[in-house]
Amino acid sequence: MAASLAFGSLGVILLVPVMVVASLMASHDRIRGSAFGLLTGAGLLSLFIAHRRGSEIEFDPRPWLVVGILLVAAGVIGHAVRSRRTNA
């Protein structure tokens, strides 16, 4: 997820460092537990882009809107399922 954000903003310049940091983050349980928050945050960023760019005639905000909604929903549902499993 973070790699796709890096590629979209600054291209391949940040792709390798982001992949290294992501792999280091995935190895820690405490950080891995907040992965759904990262997913939701990326979705909110997509929704913000859709909102800001929606007024431009040549820009179609619908792909950003769909991706944003899907990411936010996946993050919220994933966090709810994980919380239910750990509490049960």
C-alpha atoms as one frame of an Amber mdcrd trajectory, in Angstrom:
protein
   0.000   0.000   0.000   2.666   2.479   0.991   4.648   1.491  -2.068   1.775
   2.432  -4.351   1.461   5.821  -2.639   5.177   6.449  -3.069   5.073   5.448
  -6.707   2.120   7.716  -7.418   3.680  10.788  -5.879   7.420  10.629  -6.487
   7.842   7.586  -8.675  10.622   5.077  -8.431  12.799   7.419  -6.379  10.967
   6.422  -3.199   9.864   2.929  -4.197  12.902   1.048  -2.832  13.149   2.942
   0.492   9.417   2.528   1.086   9.624  -1.204   0.394  12.517  -1.547   2.882
  10.658   0.387   5.575   7.459  -1.573   4.913   9.257  -4.897   5.318  10.848
  -3.724   8.567   7.475  -2.539   9.836   5.836  -5.849   8.933   8.279  -7.716
  11.160   7.036  -6.001  14.356   3.751  -7.185  15.899   2.798  -3.838  17.367
   3.234  -1.974  14.091   1.549  -4.737  12.110  -1.515  -4.314  14.318  -2.045
  -0.822  12.922  -2.034  -1.934   9.282  -5.774  -1.401   9.017  -5.276   2.188
  10.124  -2.813   2.666   7.285  -5.346   1.193   4.883  -8.062   3.529   6.152
  -5.701   6.502   5.953  -4.867   5.723   2.333  -8.586   5.536   1.625  -9.170
   8.913   3.246  -6.363  10.355   1.144  -8.044   9.009  -1.990 -11.366  10.504
  -0.913  -9.676  13.850  -0.310  -8.120  13.778  -3.786 -11.506  12.937  -5.311
 -13.087  15.841  -3.444 -10.419  18.404  -4.343 -10.108  17.386  -7.979 -13.816
  16.827  -8.601 -14.365  20.397  -9.734 -11.885  20.164 -12.600 -13.483  19.415
 -15.938 -10.708  17.214 -17.336 -10.349  15.169 -14.145 -12.722  12.301 -13.388
 -12.883  11.845  -9.596 -14.885   8.599  -9.713 -11.899   6.198  -9.730 -10.425
   7.994  -6.702 -13.831   7.933  -5.030 -14.332   4.195  -5.599 -10.822   3.315
  -4.419 -11.206   5.564  -1.388 -14.514   4.022  -0.371 -13.161   0.486  -0.825
  -9.994   1.184   1.179 -11.853   2.865   4.043 -14.404   0.052   4.154 -11.678
  -2.614   4.077  -9.753  -0.875   6.852 -12.774  -0.461   9.114 -14.086  -3.988
   8.512 -10.621  -5.508   8.916 -10.087  -3.701  12.199 -13.514  -4.793  13.462
 -12.847  -8.437  12.558  -9.402  -8.373  14.156 -10.786  -6.750  17.323 -13.545
  -9.331  17.539 -11.054 -12.207  17.201  -8.728 -10.872  19.868 -11.574 -10.133
  22.319 -13.317 -13.488  21.838
